[in-house]
Amino acid sequence: MRSIRRIGSLLLILVMVFQMFGCAKGSDTTSGSNSVSEDNTSEAVIELTMWTMHTTEAMINTLNEQVAAFEKENPDIKINIETLTYDVVYQRMMAGMNTDTMPNIFNGIEGHIAFMQSQDALVDVSELIEEKGGRAAFIEKYLDWVSKNDMVYAIPDWALYQGVWYRKDLFEENNIEIPTTWEELREAAAKLTQDTDGDGQTDIYGMSIPMDRNMVAQQTYSQFLYSNGVNIFNPETGEYEFGEKKEQAIEALEAMIAIYNESSPQGSVNWSWTDFRTALAKGEIAMTNEWGAVVAIAQEQNPEMLENLSVFPFPGQDASTVNENASFGGAYYMAIGKSSDEKVEASKKFVNYLFETDNVAERANSRPVYALPALKEAFDSGTYQNNEMVKMFNEELEIIFDNIIPYAERSGFEAGLSNSAGQIESSNLMGDAIQNVVLNGWTASEAVDYMDEKMQEIIIESKEMK
């Protein structure tokens, strides 16, 4: 286990840091050069800080426009936006807890919500959900992942999913049927790995297996785990069950690595989201397990590719598991941080505005097909349905809603909001183990044993072991 001791030490330090800030609360501070001091006059401006993971130009522009419109209607409230990226968000949150500078509104994913809730930094937003029509007004699965003890700690904004995005033209040219099993997927990937100009170099790889240690490797592996019936927690009982299914977890990792070795670019061991999306958009790979963000990249970089792109559900381990087991998914949420009553009420007012039907649809349209409105009426709205890319990929959206989203699960959140799930994700323990298989000669069995050991440590430390 060549580097296991060093990695294990780092993971234990991270878990201890998570626990250090258990007494911290949400931010009650303001930021920005134009801050206005609060006083007791009717002209006082309430300043709120919003952290968001929206980083593309279209996403930020749309959010800024909505903030400006809200501030025009509510001149007594000012919103200061800070954008964060995935490589720094957990460090930023830990620093914020330590310095009492957490945001009033947070826009992020399940793991982020779990971390903030574990530090008692979020308010229950159940009343806001009721105002929108209750749980039935949303794709309910995404509410399950942020619910705990009859409280809901975030509102799902975007419904995310993972399917295999692929080149229809290459499938047709090579007479390949949509794979429904791991073996069929492996065979299709091998057949699509081609030297198209006869120079002895691979020009198109059949399938990328991206394994960047920061979240991406865990997401890629989770598709294989779920398709082989492996959860971290039992969805019904909440009991830790990964350790009882290590044999299936080893099978999943071996199947994933086999496709990597045969049909994926060697450098994809370090690929993150932009890398494999760009490779598919440019025609360098034939398929990849992906969130649909390739559509916007192809629209920008290679519009001719758009007509060749489509999606299918991730195959089962064998034919008997097709549409029987879970599929890896996720969501973007809006959460409200604990603060003064005045700031919490102002934050609720702003979040309510963000969840007006057309506002939800407009934000989703800033990343079409990748971001699906979790609010059902926003998905059905003319604002969303009349988007050019939404209309172009209407058939794909039907596949996504009929055959992928109903099976969506999130690693560690199978039984609901879990503090340890956020720590498992942020520690990148799966990414470290998987990269050690590819780069340092670990066996799949060694990697799975390592994952099991480290996850149990985190779950026990979080007092969530059942």
C-alpha positions in Angstrom: 0.0 0.0 0.0 2.6 2.5 -1.2 1.2 5.9 -0.3 -1.7 4.8 1.9 -0.2 6.0 5.2 0.4 9.6 3.9 -3.1 9.7 2.3 -4.7 8.3 5.4 -3.0 10.9 7.6 -4.3 13.7 5.4 -7.8 12.3 5.5 -7.8 12.1 9.3 -6.6 15.7 9.5 -9.4 16.8 7.2 -12.1 15.0 9.2 -10.7 16.7 12.4 -10.9 20.1 10.7 -14.5 19.4 9.8 -15.3 18.7 13.4 -13.4 21.7 14.8 -15.9 24.2 13.7 -19.0 22.5 15.0 -20.1 25.5 17.1 -19.9 28.1 14.3 -23.0 29.7 12.9 -23.8 31.5 9.7 -22.4 34.9 8.7 -23.8 38.1 10.1 -21.2 40.2 8.3 -21.4 42.3 5.2 -18.9 42.7 2.4 -18.2 44.9 -0.6 -16.7 48.3 -1.0 -20.2 49.9 -1.1 -21.3 48.6 2.3 -23.9 50.7 4.0 -23.9 50.6 7.8 -27.1 49.2 9.4 -28.9 51.5 11.8 -32.4 51.9 13.1 -33.6 54.3 10.4 -36.1 53.3 7.7 -33.4 54.0 5.1 -31.1 51.3 6.3 -29.9 48.9 3.7 -29.7 45.2 4.5 -26.6 43.7 2.9 -26.6 40.0 2.1 -23.7 37.8 0.8 -24.4 35.1 -1.7 -21.9 32.4 -2.5 -22.5 30.6 -5.8 -20.8 27.8 -7.8 -22.0 29.5 -11.0 -18.8 30.3 -12.8 -19.5 30.4 -16.6 -20.2 33.7 -18.2 -23.8 32.9 -19.1 -24.6 31.6 -15.6 -23.1 34.7 -13.9 -24.7 37.1 -16.3 -28.2 35.6 -15.8 -27.8 35.6 -12.0 -26.5 39.2 -12.0 -29.5 40.3 -14.0 -31.9 38.7 -11.6 -30.1 40.2 -8.6 -30.3 43.7 -10.2 -34.0 43.3 -10.9 -34.6 42.2 -7.3 -32.6 45.1 -5.9 -34.6 47.5 -8.1 -37.8 46.2 -6.6 -36.3 46.0 -3.1 -34.0 49.0 -2.6 -33.6 48.2 1.0 -31.7 45.0 0.2 -28.3 44.6 -1.4 -26.9 41.3 -2.6 -23.1 40.8 -2.8 -22.1 37.8 -4.9 -19.0 35.7 -4.5 -18.2 33.0 -7.0 -16.4 29.8 -5.8 -14.9 26.9 -7.7 -14.9 23.3 -6.7 -11.2 23.2 -5.9 -11.5 25.8 -3.2 -15.1 25.7 -1.9 -14.6 23.4 1.1 -11.5 25.4 2.2 -13.6 28.6 1.8 -16.4 27.1 3.9 -14.1 26.0 6.7 -12.4 29.4 6.8 -15.8 31.0 6.8 -16.9 28.9 9.8 -13.8 29.8 11.6 -14.1 33.5 11.0 -17.9 33.8 11.2 -18.1 34.9 7.5 -20.4 32.4 6.1 -22.9 33.5 3.4 -26.5 34.5 3.9 -27.5 32.6 0.7 -25.6 29.6 -0.7 -25.9 28.1 -4.1 -24.2 24.7 -4.3 -24.5 20.9 -4.3 -25.5 18.3 -1.8 -22.1 17.9 -0.2 -21.9 21.6 0.5 -25.3 21.6 2.0 -24.3 18.6 4.2 -21.2 20.3 5.4 -23.0 23.6 6.3 -25.9 21.8 8.0 -23.4 19.7 10.1 -22.1 23.0 11.4 -25.6 24.3 12.3 -25.2 27.0 9.7 -28.5 26.6 7.8 -32.2 27.4 8.4 -35.1 25.2 7.6 -36.6 26.2 4.3 -39.7 24.0 4.5 -42.0 27.0 4.5 -40.6 28.3 1.3 -41.2 25.0 -0.3 -44.8 25.0 0.9 -45.2 28.4 -0.7 -44.2 27.0 -4.0 -46.8 24.2 -3.7 -45.0 21.7 -1.4 -42.8 18.8 -2.2 -44.9 17.7 -5.1 -44.1 21.0 -6.9 -40.5 19.7 -7.3 -38.8 16.6 -8.5 -39.0 15.1 -5.1 -35.9 13.0 -5.1 -33.8 16.1 -5.0 -35.5 17.2 -1.8 -34.8 13.9 -0.1 -31.0 14.4 -0.3 -31.2 17.7 1.7 -33.9 16.6 4.3 -33.2 15.5 7.8 -35.4 15.1 10.9 -38.5 16.5 9.1 -36.6 19.6 8.0 -35.4 20.7 4.6 -32.2 22.6 4.4 -32.1 23.7 0.7 -34.4 24.2 -2.3 -33.4 22.3 -5.5 -32.8 24.7 -8.3 -31.3 22.5 -11.0 -32.0 18.8 -11.4 -28.8 17.2 -12.6 -28.3 13.7 -14.0 -25.6 11.5 -15.5 -26.1 9.5 -18.7 -23.7 8.3 -21.4 -23.5 11.1 -24.0 -22.4 9.7 -27.3 -21.9 10.2 -31.1 -24.9 9.0 -32.9 -23.1 9.2 -36.3 -20.3 6.9 -35.1 -22.8 4.4 -33.6 -24.6 4.3 -37.0 -21.4 4.0 -39.0 -20.2 1.1 -36.9 -23.6 -0.7 -36.6 -23.5 -0.4 -32.8 -26.7 -0.8 -30.8 -27.2 1.1 -27.5 -25.3 -0.9 -24.8 -27.4 -2.2 -22.0 -24.7 -4.1 -20.1 -21.1 -3.5 -19.0 -19.8 -6.0 -21.6 -21.7 -4.4 -24.4 -20.4 -1.0 -23.3 -16.8 -2.3 -23.2 -17.2 -3.8 -26.7 -18.7 -0.6 -28.1 -15.9 1.5 -26.7 -13.3 -0.9 -28.1 -14.9 -0.9 -31.6 -15.1 2.9 -31.5 -11.4 3.4 -30.6 -10.0 4.0 -34.1 -7.1 5.1 -36.1 -9.0 6.9 -38.8 -6.1 8.1 -41.0 -3.9 5.0 -40.9 -0.9 6.6 -39.3 -0.7 4.2 -36.4 -2.1 6.7 -33.9 -5.5 6.6 -32.2 -7.6 9.5 -33.5 -10.9 8.7 -31.7 -11.1 7.0 -28.4 -14.2 4.9 -27.8 -15.0 6.2 -24.3 -13.4 8.5 -21.8 -13.1 7.3 -18.2 -12.2 10.6 -16.4 -10.6 10.2 -13.0 -9.5 13.5 -11.6 -9.2 13.0 -7.9 -11.4 16.1 -7.1 -14.9 14.6 -7.2 -14.7 13.4 -10.8 -13.2 9.9 -10.1 -15.9 9.3 -7.4 -18.6 10.3 -9.9 -17.3 8.1 -12.6 -17.0 5.1 -10.3 -20.4 5.8 -8.7 -22.1 5.0 -11.9 -20.4 1.5 -12.0 -21.2 1.0 -8.3 -24.8 1.9 -8.6 -25.3 -0.2 -11.7 -23.9 -3.2 -9.7 -26.3 -2.5 -6.8 -23.8 -0.9 -4.4 -24.8 2.0 -2.2 -22.8 3.7 0.6 -25.9 3.7 2.8 -29.0 1.5 2.6 -31.8 3.7 1.2 -34.4 2.2 3.5 -32.5 1.7 6.8 -29.7 4.2 6.6 -27.2 1.5 7.6 -23.7 1.6 6.1 -23.6 -1.1 3.5 -20.6 -0.5 1.2 -18.5 -2.7 3.4 -20.9 -5.6 2.9 -20.8 -5.3 -0.9 -17.0 -5.0 -1.4 -17.1 -7.9 -3.9 -19.5 -6.0 -6.1 -17.5 -2.8 -5.6 -14.3 -4.6 -6.8 -16.2 -5.9 -9.9 -17.3 -2.3 -10.6 -13.8 -0.9 -10.3 -12.3 -3.6 -12.4 -14.9 -3.1 -15.2 -14.2 0.7 -15.1 -10.4 0.3 -15.3 -10.8 -2.3 -18.1 -12.5 0.3 -20.3 -9.9 2.9 -19.3 -7.1 0.6 -20.3 -8.6 -0.4 -23.6 -10.5 2.6 -24.9 -9.8 5.9 -23.0 -7.1 8.4 -23.5 -4.3 7.7 -21.0 -4.3 11.3 -19.8 -8.0 10.9 -18.7 -6.8 9.7 -15.4 -6.4 13.4 -14.6 -9.3 14.7 -16.6 -11.9 16.9 -15.0 -15.3 18.0 -16.3 -14.1 20.5 -18.9 -11.6 18.0 -20.4 -14.0 15.2 -21.3 -16.8 17.5 -22.4 -14.4 19.4 -24.7 -13.0 16.1 -26.1 -16.5 14.9 -27.0 -17.5 18.2 -28.5 -14.4 18.3 -30.7 -14.9 14.7 -31.8 -11.8 13.2 -30.0 -13.9 10.6 -28.1 -17.1 8.7 -29.1 -18.8 8.7 -25.7 -18.5 9.7 -22.1 -20.5 9.5 -18.8 -21.6 13.1 -18.6 -24.1 15.6 -17.2 -25.2 17.2 -20.5 -22.9 20.2 -20.3 -21.3 19.0 -23.5 -24.2 20.6 -25.3 -23.2 24.2 -24.4 -19.6 23.5 -25.2 -20.4 22.0 -28.6 -22.7 25.0 -29.3 -19.8 27.3 -28.6 -16.8 25.4 -30.0 -18.2 23.0 -32.7 -21.8 23.6 -33.6 -21.8 21.0 -36.3 -21.4 18.3 -33.6 -24.7 19.1 -32.0 -26.8 17.1 -34.4 -24.6 14.0 -33.6 -25.0 14.1 -29.9 -27.5 12.0 -27.9 -27.7 10.2 -24.5 -28.6 6.8 -23.1 -28.9 5.5 -19.5 -25.7 4.0 -18.0 -25.8 0.2 -18.6 -26.4 -2.4 -16.0 -23.9 -4.9 -14.8 -25.9 -7.4 -16.9 -29.2 -7.5 -18.6 -31.1 -8.2 -15.4 -30.1 -5.0 -13.8 -31.1 -2.6 -16.6 -33.4 0.0 -15.1 -33.4 -1.9 -11.8 -30.5 -0.2 -10.0 -29.8 3.5 -9.2 -28.0 6.0 -11.5 -25.7 8.7 -10.2 -27.2 12.1 -10.1 -27.2 15.4 -8.3 -28.6 18.9 -8.0 -27.8 22.5 -7.4 -29.6 24.1 -4.4 -30.3 27.4 -2.8 -29.8 27.4 0.9 -30.2 30.2 3.6 -27.6 30.7 6.2 -28.3 31.4 9.9 -27.9 35.0 10.8 -30.0 37.8 12.4 -33.8 37.6 12.0 -33.7 40.6 9.8 -31.1 39.1 7.4 -32.8 35.7 7.4 -36.1 37.3 6.4 -34.4 39.3 3.7 -32.7 36.2 2.4 -36.0 34.4 2.3 -37.5 37.2 0.3 -34.6 37.1 -2.2 -34.8 33.3 -2.5 -38.6 33.5 -3.1 -37.9 35.9 -5.9 -35.3 33.5 -7.4 -37.9 30.8 -7.4 -40.4 32.7 -9.4 -41.2 30.4 -12.4 -39.5 32.3 -15.2 -36.5 33.1 -13.1 -35.9 29.4 -12.5 -36.3 28.7 -16.2 -33.9 31.5 -17.2 -31.2 30.2 -14.9 -31.6 26.7 -16.3 -31.3 28.2 -19.8 -27.9 29.6 -19.0 -26.7 26.0 -19.2 -29.3 24.3 -21.4 -29.8 20.5 -21.2 -27.2 20.3 -18.4 -29.4 22.2 -16.0 -33.0 21.0 -15.8 -35.4 23.0 -13.6 -36.3 21.0 -10.5 -39.4 23.1 -10.1 -41.9 21.3 -12.4 -43.8 24.4 -13.5 -40.6 26.0 -14.5 -39.7 23.0 -16.7 -43.1 23.2 -18.3 -42.9 26.9 -18.8 -42.7 28.6 -22.2 -39.5 30.3 -21.1 -37.8 27.0 -20.7 -39.4 24.9 -23.4 -38.9 27.6 -26.1 -35.1 27.6 -25.6 -33.3 26.7 -28.8 -31.2 23.9 -27.3 -34.1 22.5 -25.2 -36.2 22.2 -28.4 -33.3 20.6 -30.3 -32.7 18.0 -27.6 -36.3 17.3 -26.8 -36.0 13.6 -27.5 -33.0 13.4 -25.2 -34.9 15.2 -22.4 -37.6 12.5 -22.7 -35.0 9.8 -22.3 -33.5 11.6 -19.3 -36.9 12.1 -17.5 -38.2 8.7 -18.3 -35.1 6.5 -17.9 -32.5 8.3 -15.9 -33.9 10.8 -13.4 -36.3 8.3 -11.8 -33.3 6.2 -10.7 -31.1 9.0 -9.5 -29.1 8.7 -6.3 -26.3 10.6 -4.8 -23.3 8.8 -3.1 -23.8 8.9 0.6 -27.2 10.6 0.4 -29.2 7.4 -0.4 -31.0 7.6 3.0 -31.3 11.4 3.1 -29.0 14.2 4.3 -25.8 12.8 5.7 -23.0 14.8 7.3 -20.5 12.1 6.5 -21.4 12.1 2.8 -20.1 15.6 2.4 -16.9 14.7 4.2 -16.5 11.6 2.0 -16.9 13.7 -1.1 -14.7 16.5 0.1 -11.9 14.2 1.2 -11.5 12.7 -2.3 -10.7 9.4 -0.8 -12.3 7.5 -3.7 -10.3 9.6 -6.2 -7.1 8.9 -4.3 -7.7 5.2 -4.2 -8.7 5.0 -7.9 -5.7 7.0 -9.0 -3.5 4.7 -7.0 -4.9 1.8 -9.0 -3.9 3.5 -12.3 -0.7 5.2 -11.3 0.8 3.1 -8.5 -0.2 -0.4 -9.1 -2.8 -0.9 -6.4 -5.2 -3.8 -7.1 -9.0 -3.1 -7.2 -9.3 -5.1 -3.9 -6.7 -2.9 -2.2 -8.5 0.3 -3.4 -11.9 -0.9 -2.2 -10.5 -2.0 1.2 -9.0 1.5 1.5 -12.3 3.2 0.6 -14.2 1.0 3.1 -11.7 1.7 5.9 -11.7 5.5 5.4 -15.4 5.8 4.9 -16.0 3.9 8.1 -13.7 6.2 10.0 -15.6 9.3 8.7 -19.0 7.8 9.4 -18.0 6.8 13.0 -16.5 10.2 13.7 -19.7 11.8 12.4 -21.7 9.5 14.7 -23.8 8.2 11.8 -22.7 4.5 11.9 -25.7 2.2 12.1 
